[in-house]
């Protein structure tokens, strides 16, 4: 399985594939980004719920799945689970 793109959905897809029992090195992710997928913080929620507010917005960590209380999907996480990640690699054509 080859996942093209390193967005947050790619990180969740890898997590689901691991959960389904995929074997080591059966998944590769190719991303133009220099880092593995990460959660983009919801900055508008932080703006809408300033520190002095009674109810604060919870901002997740920057690693995929960190907001769910699961393992942070660092580059080492992908390596440990046998997922090959090619960073800084632009896909220009799929044949």
N, CA, C and O of each residue as an XYZ file, in Angstrom:
380
protein
N       0.857     -1.166      0.000
C       0.000      0.000      0.000
C       0.899      1.223      0.000
O       1.827      1.317      0.803
N       0.628      2.149     -0.889
C       1.374      3.400     -0.949
C       0.399      4.538     -0.670
O      -0.607      4.697     -1.362
N       0.710      5.316      0.344
C      -0.085      6.493      0.685
C       0.653      7.706      0.144
O       1.801      7.959      0.508
N      -0.012      8.451     -0.726
C       0.596      9.642     -1.317
C       0.064     10.860     -0.571
O      -1.138     11.122     -0.548
N       0.980     11.589      0.033
C       0.615     12.769      0.802
C       0.845     12.533      2.276
O       0.697     11.416      2.771
N       1.205     13.583      2.966
C       1.512     13.462      4.384
C       0.600     14.275      5.264
O       1.015     14.767      6.314
N      -0.642     14.422      4.845
C      -1.598     15.156      5.668
C      -2.052     14.334      6.863
O      -1.677     13.172      7.020
N      -2.849     14.948      7.680
C      -3.322     14.307      8.897
C      -4.094     13.014      8.597
O      -3.997     12.046      9.351
N      -4.849     12.999      7.511
C      -5.598     11.793      7.141
C      -4.656     10.628      6.851
O      -4.999      9.475      7.114
N      -3.484     10.914      6.318
C      -2.502      9.857      6.065
C      -2.033      9.227      7.368
O      -1.860      8.011      7.448
N      -1.830     10.049      8.384
C      -1.431      9.533      9.689
C      -2.495      8.640     10.288
O      -2.182      7.580     10.831
N      -3.747      9.052     10.198
C      -4.846      8.230     10.714
C      -5.005      6.953      9.892
O      -5.327      5.901     10.443
N      -4.781      7.034      8.583
C      -4.849      5.839      7.746
C      -3.795      4.825      8.188
O      -4.073      3.628      8.258
N      -2.601      5.298      8.484
C      -1.535      4.402      8.958
C      -1.931      3.754     10.270
O      -1.710      2.559     10.465
N      -2.516      4.531     11.174
C      -2.954      3.984     12.458
C      -3.987      2.875     12.243
O      -3.919      1.832     12.893
N      -4.931      3.093     11.344
C      -5.963      2.092     11.066
C      -5.365      0.847     10.410
O      -5.769     -0.274     10.718
N      -4.411      1.044      9.515
C      -3.766     -0.106      8.868
C      -3.004     -0.943      9.891
O      -3.033     -2.172      9.828
N      -2.326     -0.294     10.826
C      -1.626     -1.017     11.889
C      -2.640     -1.801     12.710
O      -2.416     -2.965     13.041
N      -3.747     -1.161     13.034
C      -4.800     -1.824     13.818
C      -5.433     -2.993     13.100
O      -5.951     -3.907     13.741
N      -5.401     -2.978     11.776
C      -6.013     -4.072     11.011
C      -5.054     -5.242     10.807
O      -5.419     -6.264     10.227
N      -3.802     -5.074     11.303
C      -2.860     -6.187     11.234
C      -1.947     -6.193     10.022
O      -1.391     -7.233      9.671
N      -1.789     -5.063      9.389
C      -0.890     -4.989      8.233
C       0.520     -5.407      8.658
O       0.949     -5.112      9.773
N       1.224     -6.082      7.780
C       2.573     -6.557      8.104
C       3.609     -5.466      7.888
O       3.378     -4.505      7.155
N       4.739     -5.628      8.531
C       5.835     -4.675      8.450
C       6.280     -4.483      7.004
O       6.443     -5.449      6.258
N       6.471     -3.251      6.631
C       6.952     -2.827      5.309
C       5.970     -3.134      4.178
O       6.370     -3.265      3.021
N       4.695     -3.248      4.513
C       3.659     -3.368      3.478
C       3.007     -2.007      3.195
O       2.157     -1.884      2.314
N       3.419     -0.997      3.955
C       2.874      0.351      3.783
C       4.024      1.337      3.617
O       5.011      1.296      4.352
N       3.876      2.216      2.644
C       4.826      3.308      2.464
C       4.035      4.605      2.320
O       2.971      4.633      1.702
N       4.560      5.654      2.890
C       3.953      6.973      2.766
C       4.973      7.898      2.100
O       6.140      7.943      2.489
N       4.513      8.624      1.101
C       5.374      9.573      0.398
C       4.795     10.964      0.625
O       3.634     11.226      0.312
N       5.621     11.851      1.173
C       5.154     13.199      1.466
C       6.196     14.238      1.078
O       7.398     14.026      1.238
N       5.722     15.344      0.576
C       6.621     16.437      0.221
C       7.091     17.191      1.468
O       8.101     17.893      1.428
N       6.366     17.046      2.560
C       6.739     17.720      3.809
C       8.014     17.107      4.390
O       8.319     15.946      4.120
N       8.756     17.875      5.181
C       9.984     17.356      5.782
C       9.757     16.539      7.051
O      10.707     16.009      7.626
N       8.505     16.436      7.489
C       8.163     15.733      8.727
C       6.965     14.820      8.482
O       6.242     15.006      7.503
N       6.742     13.828      9.364
C       5.559     12.980      9.207
C       4.281     13.780      9.493
O       4.362     14.914      9.964
N       3.112     13.209      9.216
C       1.852     13.927      9.442
C       1.739     14.474     10.859
O       2.207     13.857     11.816
N       1.119     15.627     10.979
C       0.908     16.242     12.280
C      -0.433     16.961     12.286
O      -0.966     17.321     11.236
N      -0.964     17.162     13.471
C      -2.233     17.863     13.636
C      -1.973     19.358     13.541
O      -1.054     19.884     14.168
N      -2.783     20.023     12.761
C      -2.682     21.474     12.696
C      -3.536     22.017     13.844
O      -4.710     21.663     13.950
N      -2.976     22.860     14.698
C      -3.746     23.318     15.864
C      -4.915     24.202     15.463
O      -4.847     24.961     14.497
N      -5.968     24.084     16.219
C      -7.168     24.882     15.978
C      -6.994     26.238     16.658
O      -7.514     26.463     17.750
N      -6.279     27.115     16.022
C      -5.954     28.398     16.641
C      -7.180     29.265     16.873
O      -7.201     30.061     17.812
N      -8.185     29.129     16.048
C      -9.385     29.931     16.251
C     -10.052     29.567     17.573
O     -10.617     30.438     18.234
N      -9.996     28.301     17.967
C     -10.586     27.900     19.248
C      -9.812     28.526     20.400
O     -10.416     28.925     21.396
N      -8.512     28.618     20.290
C      -7.714     29.260     21.334
C      -8.068     30.748     21.409
O      -8.102     31.333     22.491
N      -8.322     31.334     20.276
C      -8.701     32.743     20.242
C     -10.074     32.936     20.876
O     -10.284     33.894     21.620
N     -11.003     32.039     20.589
C     -12.364     32.155     21.107
C     -12.445     31.810     22.593
O     -13.407     32.187     23.262
N     -11.452     31.103     23.111
C     -11.443     30.704     24.514
C     -10.130     31.142     25.146
O      -9.251     30.310     25.368
N      -9.976     32.438     25.441
C      -8.716     32.930     25.995
C      -8.443     32.341     27.382
O      -9.343     31.772     27.999
N      -7.210     32.472     27.874
C      -6.829     31.871     29.161
C      -7.749     32.225     30.325
O      -7.925     31.417     31.236
N      -8.332     33.411     30.310
C      -9.196     33.800     31.434
C     -10.630     33.269     31.314
O     -11.435     33.480     32.221
N     -10.961     32.589     30.220
C     -12.306     32.048     30.030
C     -12.569     30.887     30.985
O     -11.652     30.153     31.353
N     -13.838     30.730     31.384
C     -14.213     29.618     32.267
C     -14.086     28.286     31.557
O     -13.724     27.283     32.172
N     -14.380     28.269     30.273
C     -14.276     27.046     29.471
C     -13.150     27.255     28.465
O     -13.185     28.194     27.670
N     -12.163     26.385     28.504
C     -11.013     26.495     27.607
C     -11.107     25.454     26.509
O     -11.526     24.321     26.748
N     -10.720     25.837     25.316
C     -10.633     24.881     24.217
C      -9.388     24.032     24.441
O      -8.342     24.547     24.836
N      -9.503     22.747     24.192
C      -8.363     21.849     24.343
C      -7.680     21.725     22.999
O      -8.284     21.263     22.031
N      -6.440     22.130     22.932
C      -5.679     22.019     21.692
C      -4.866     20.732     21.731
O      -4.163     20.481     22.710
N      -4.948     19.912     20.687
C      -4.182     18.657     20.680
C      -2.693     18.920     20.490
O      -2.285     20.010     20.089
N      -1.896     17.904     20.784
C      -0.476     17.985     20.473
C      -0.324     18.043     18.966
O      -1.301     17.896     18.232
N       0.877     18.253     18.510
C       1.063     18.408     17.079
C       1.231     17.094     16.335
O       1.230     17.087     15.104
N       1.376     15.980     17.049
C       1.509     14.693     16.383
C       0.133     14.102     16.127
O      -0.775     14.269     16.941
N      -0.028     13.413     15.007
C      -1.291     12.772     14.708
C      -1.659     11.821     15.840
O      -0.809     11.085     16.340
N      -2.896     11.839     16.233
C      -3.497     10.983     17.256
C      -3.178     11.415     18.679
O      -3.703     10.815     19.617
N      -2.350     12.418     18.881
C      -2.029     12.865     20.240
C      -3.281     13.364     20.953
O      -3.427     13.187     22.163
N      -4.173     13.981     20.207
C      -5.404     14.489     20.800
C      -6.362     13.390     21.220
O      -7.296     13.649     21.978
N      -6.155     12.181     20.753
C      -7.014     11.041     21.089
C      -6.444     10.247     22.251
O      -7.024      9.238     22.652
N      -5.322     10.685     22.795
C      -4.717      9.962     23.910
C      -3.957      8.726     23.475
O      -3.640      7.869     24.300
N      -3.663      8.624     22.199
C      -2.921      7.477     21.680
C      -1.453      7.858     21.531
O      -1.060      8.988     21.823
N      -0.651      6.904     21.074
C       0.768      7.179     20.868
C       0.957      8.337     19.900
O       0.228      8.457     18.916
N       1.929      9.179     20.181
C       2.273     10.246     19.252
C       2.958      9.615     18.048
O       3.922      8.865     18.194
N       2.461      9.920     16.876
C       2.999      9.322     15.660
C       4.204     10.113     15.161
O       4.137     10.825     14.159
N       5.303      9.966     15.889
C       6.567     10.567     15.483
C       7.158      9.722     14.360
O       6.629      8.658     14.039
N       8.229     10.182     13.773
C       8.893      9.398     12.737
C       9.311      8.033     13.298
O       9.255      7.025     12.594
N       9.728      8.008     14.561
C      10.107      6.742     15.194
C       8.914      5.792     15.303
O       9.081      4.579     15.176
N       7.717      6.326     15.536
C       6.503      5.500     15.616
C       6.297      4.769     14.294
O       6.000      3.574     14.284
N       6.452      5.480     13.184
C       6.281      4.856     11.868
C       7.339      3.774     11.651
O       7.032      2.694     11.146
N       8.568      4.061     12.028
C       9.653      3.083     11.900
C       9.364      1.854     12.744
O       9.506      0.724     12.275
N       8.958      2.074     13.991
C       8.658      0.957     14.899
C       7.533      0.065     14.387
O       7.498     -1.128     14.687
N       6.614      0.643     13.614
C       5.484     -0.122     13.084
C       5.710     -0.592     11.646
O       4.791     -1.101     11.005
N       6.924     -0.424     11.145
C       7.263     -0.945      9.826
C       6.667     -0.184      8.665
O       6.475     -0.742      7.585
N       6.370      1.095      8.879
C       5.848      1.932      7.797
C       7.004      2.756      7.250
O       7.667      3.483      7.990
N       7.239      2.637      5.964
C       8.319      3.368      5.311
C       7.820      4.768      4.951
O       6.859      4.913      4.195
N       8.470      5.789      5.490
C       8.074      7.174      5.236
C       9.163      7.861      4.423
O      10.314      7.945      4.852
N       8.791      8.344      3.262
C       9.715      9.090      2.413
C       9.319     10.551      2.503
O       8.321     10.961      1.910
N      10.095     11.347      3.242
C       9.808     12.771      3.379
C      10.549     13.548      2.301
O      11.475     13.049      1.661
N      10.109     14.782      2.127
C      10.708     15.679      1.137
C      10.784     15.046     -0.252
O      11.755     15.216     -0.989
N       9.721     14.310     -0.578
C       9.646     13.616     -1.859
C       8.334     14.018     -2.538
O       7.251     13.726     -2.031
N       8.439     14.673     -3.658
C       7.261     15.142     -4.374
C       6.815     14.102     -5.396
O       7.608     13.633     -6.212
N       5.542     13.754     -5.337
C       4.952     12.832     -6.317
C       4.399     13.694     -7.445
O       3.544     14.549     -7.219
N       4.889     13.465     -8.653
C       4.428     14.261     -9.786
C       3.547     13.474    -10.736
O       2.846     14.047    -11.570
N       3.589     12.152    -10.603
C       2.786     11.323    -11.496
C       2.555      9.975    -10.843
O       3.445      9.421    -10.196
N       1.353      9.456    -11.019
C       1.043      8.096    -10.561
C       0.666      7.295    -11.782
O      -0.227      7.676    -12.539
N       1.346      6.186    -11.969
C       1.119      5.375    -13.161
C       0.388      4.099    -12.789
O       0.101      3.275    -13.658
